[in-house]
Amino acid sequence: MANATIKEFSMEQGFGTIDHPEHGELFFDYEACNFPPEPGDQVVVEEVKERRFPKGTLKAIRVTCPAKPPKS
């Protein structure tokens, strides 16, 4: 079940943010996704970890999208 939404994503930069109901705004990069991400996608954040900078912020490191097929 999707519980978060991709807020913004830039393919040129390779990263974006996710609006998550529990963790707030999460940073993520293209490699964290098993699908081609786009703003507005309803996603499931499978795993998060603390970022080195800024200290104490979280990063999504595994993201899935039930509505989209996995990247090949």
C-alpha positions as CSV (number, residue, x, y, z in Angstrom):
1,M,0.0,0.0,0.0
2,A,1.4,3.4,-1.0
3,N,1.9,5.7,1.9
4,A,4.0,8.5,0.5
5,T,4.1,10.8,-2.6
6,I,7.0,11.9,-4.7
7,K,7.0,15.7,-4.2
8,E,9.7,16.5,-6.8
9,F,12.3,14.7,-8.9
10,S,14.9,15.9,-11.5
11,M,16.3,13.3,-13.8
12,E,19.1,15.7,-14.7
13,Q,20.2,15.9,-11.1
14,G,19.2,12.4,-10.3
15,F,17.5,13.1,-7.0
16,G,14.3,14.4,-5.5
17,T,12.1,14.5,-2.4
18,I,9.2,12.4,-1.0
19,D,6.5,13.7,1.3
20,H,6.1,10.9,3.9
21,P,3.4,10.9,6.6
22,E,5.6,9.6,9.4
23,H,9.1,10.9,8.5
24,G,8.1,14.2,6.7
25,E,10.2,15.2,3.7
26,L,12.7,12.6,2.6
27,F,15.5,13.0,0.1
28,F,16.0,10.1,-2.4
29,D,18.1,9.5,-5.5
30,Y,17.3,7.6,-8.7
31,E,19.1,4.5,-7.6
32,A,16.8,4.1,-4.6
33,C,13.8,3.5,-6.9
34,N,13.0,0.2,-8.8
35,F,10.8,2.3,-11.2
36,P,11.2,5.5,-13.2
37,P,10.1,8.2,-10.6
38,E,7.9,11.2,-11.4
39,P,6.3,13.9,-9.2
40,G,3.0,12.8,-7.9
41,D,3.8,9.0,-7.9
42,Q,2.2,7.3,-4.9
43,V,5.1,5.2,-3.4
44,V,6.1,2.9,-0.6
45,V,9.3,3.8,1.3
46,E,10.8,0.4,2.1
47,E,13.9,1.6,3.9
48,V,15.3,4.8,5.2
49,K,18.7,5.8,6.8
50,E,20.2,8.8,8.4
51,R,22.1,11.1,6.1
52,R,25.6,12.4,6.9
53,F,24.7,15.9,6.0
54,P,22.7,17.7,7.2
55,K,23.1,15.5,10.3
56,G,19.9,14.0,11.6
57,T,18.0,14.2,8.3
58,L,16.7,11.0,6.6
59,K,17.1,9.6,3.2
60,A,14.9,7.0,1.5
61,I,17.3,4.2,0.2
62,R,14.6,1.8,-1.1
63,V,11.4,3.0,-2.8
64,T,8.8,1.1,-4.7
65,C,5.7,2.2,-6.7
66,P,2.9,-0.4,-6.8
67,A,1.3,1.4,-9.9
68,K,4.5,1.1,-12.0
69,P,6.4,-1.9,-13.3
70,P,10.0,-2.3,-12.1
71,K,12.9,-0.9,-14.2
72,S,14.7,-3.5,-16.2
